[in-house]
Amino acid sequence: MRLSDEEKAMLAGELGEPRRWAIAHQIAVGEFFDAVDFVAVSQAHVMADTESLGEAGVRFLETLAAAPQPERRVWVPTITDPRGVDFAIYRRLGQNAAMAALERRVIAALSACGVLMTDTCINYQTIMAPLRGEHVA
């Protein structure tokens, strides 16, 4: 794949381990699909529900969140899906304290990375509607 100077610096680890990991992962996906290069995005949406993440995924997010602040911060506005636990009524819904604790850990890790906890799956319609010609992730 053709990389910009910034992308090359990321891959070399010059901008921190979280970005090195992220760009390496994106390159692997891009190469699988025969992508020529990357497309700049104006915003991103993260789906990070605890049912999908599990303990291992939450620990991974916490590893990213433990990096130095400049290395872990998102570069474009990034928002989240709805959370999977309503802390006010989770027990009535049949969820337990362990589920709520896992959810709190995800919120803390994503917040530490600068992700906006908007908790909606229709963010492109309600919070940050893209303009014509923008690319979103």
Buried (B, 14 or more C-beta within 10 A) or exposed (E): EEBEEBBEBBBEBEBBBBBBBBBEEBBEEBEEEEBEEBEEBBBBBBEBBBEEBEEEBBEBBBBBBEBEEEBBBBEEBBBBBEBBBEEEEBEEEEBEEEBBEBBBBBBBBBEBBBBBEBEBBEBBEEBBEEEEEEEBE
